[in-house]
């Protein structure tokens, strides 16, 4: 029997390093881009071979301290977890942000 791809203890306390994406539109990062980069970073941070599913309903404003909350689900996890994405800096057309997963499900 295979073990779950994500062990809850490993995933919940991940604070991803700063990620960079080009800000698009009127000073925001498209939610699809945020989802993709956050999924990749969390997968790499936990050493998992299964990609989590992160859903962000809103674009991320390219303003320091701007925050959006997304939803994370993954094989091996019970429930849906909030993922907080916070802009740490904006440099030209690049917004840098941190990704933090809640320690308990919704």
C-alpha positions as CSV (number, residue, x, y, z in Angstrom):
1,X,0.0,0.0,0.0
2,X,1.4,3.4,-0.9
3,X,1.8,6.2,1.6
4,X,0.0,9.5,1.0
5,X,2.0,11.9,-1.2
6,X,1.7,14.6,1.4
7,X,2.2,14.0,5.0
8,X,0.2,16.6,6.9
9,X,2.9,17.5,9.4
10,X,5.4,18.2,6.5
11,X,3.0,20.3,4.6
12,X,1.3,22.5,7.1
13,X,4.3,24.3,8.5
14,X,5.9,25.2,5.1
15,X,6.6,28.9,4.6
16,X,7.8,29.0,1.0
17,X,10.7,31.2,0.0
18,X,10.0,34.3,-1.9
19,X,8.5,33.7,-5.3
20,X,8.6,36.1,-8.2
21,X,6.2,36.5,-11.1
22,X,5.7,39.3,-13.5
23,X,2.8,41.5,-12.4
24,X,0.2,41.7,-15.1
25,X,-2.8,43.8,-15.9
26,X,-3.4,46.8,-13.6
27,X,-0.8,46.0,-10.9
28,X,-1.8,42.4,-10.0
29,X,-0.6,38.8,-10.5
30,X,-3.0,36.6,-12.2
31,X,-4.5,34.0,-9.8
32,X,-3.6,31.1,-12.2
33,X,0.1,32.2,-12.0
34,X,-0.1,32.4,-8.2
35,X,-1.7,28.9,-8.1
36,X,0.9,27.4,-10.3
37,X,4.0,28.8,-8.6
38,X,2.6,28.0,-5.1
39,X,1.8,24.4,-6.1
40,X,5.3,24.0,-7.4
41,X,7.0,25.6,-4.4
42,X,5.0,23.5,-1.9
43,X,5.7,20.3,-3.9
44,X,9.4,21.0,-3.9
45,X,9.4,22.1,-0.2
46,X,7.8,18.9,1.0
47,X,9.7,16.6,-1.3
48,X,6.5,15.2,-2.7
49,X,6.1,13.7,-6.1
50,X,2.4,14.6,-6.2
51,X,1.3,18.1,-7.0
52,X,-1.1,19.7,-4.6
53,X,-4.2,21.6,-5.9
54,X,-4.4,25.2,-5.0
55,X,-7.3,27.3,-6.0
56,X,-7.2,31.2,-5.7
57,X,-10.4,33.0,-6.5
58,X,-8.7,36.4,-6.7
59,X,-5.7,37.9,-8.4
60,X,-2.9,39.0,-6.1
61,X,-2.6,42.8,-5.9
62,X,1.1,43.8,-6.6
63,X,1.3,45.9,-3.4
64,X,3.5,45.2,-0.4
65,X,1.5,43.4,2.3
66,X,-1.3,42.6,0.0
67,X,-2.8,39.2,0.9
68,X,-5.1,36.7,-0.7
69,X,-6.3,33.4,0.8
70,X,-6.4,30.3,-1.4
71,X,-7.6,26.8,-0.9
72,X,-5.3,23.7,-0.9
73,X,-6.3,20.1,-1.3
74,X,-4.1,17.1,-1.9
75,X,-4.1,13.3,-1.9
76,X,-3.4,12.2,1.7
77,X,-4.8,15.3,3.4
78,X,-8.1,15.3,5.1
79,X,-10.0,18.5,4.3
80,X,-9.2,21.8,2.7
81,X,-6.4,24.1,4.0
82,X,-6.2,27.8,3.7
83,X,-3.1,29.1,1.9
84,X,-2.1,32.7,2.6
85,X,-0.2,34.5,-0.1
86,X,1.4,37.8,1.0
87,X,3.4,40.2,-1.2
88,X,6.7,41.0,0.4
89,X,8.1,43.4,-2.2
90,X,7.4,44.8,-5.6
91,X,10.3,45.5,-8.0
92,X,9.3,47.0,-11.3
93,X,7.0,44.4,-13.0
94,X,7.8,41.7,-10.4
95,X,5.9,40.9,-7.3
96,X,7.7,38.8,-4.7
97,X,5.5,36.9,-2.2
98,X,5.5,34.3,0.5
99,X,3.2,31.3,0.7
100,X,2.1,29.8,4.1
101,X,-0.3,26.9,4.6
102,X,-2.6,26.9,7.6
103,X,-1.9,24.3,10.3
104,X,-5.5,23.1,10.5
105,X,-8.1,22.4,7.8
106,X,-11.1,24.7,7.3
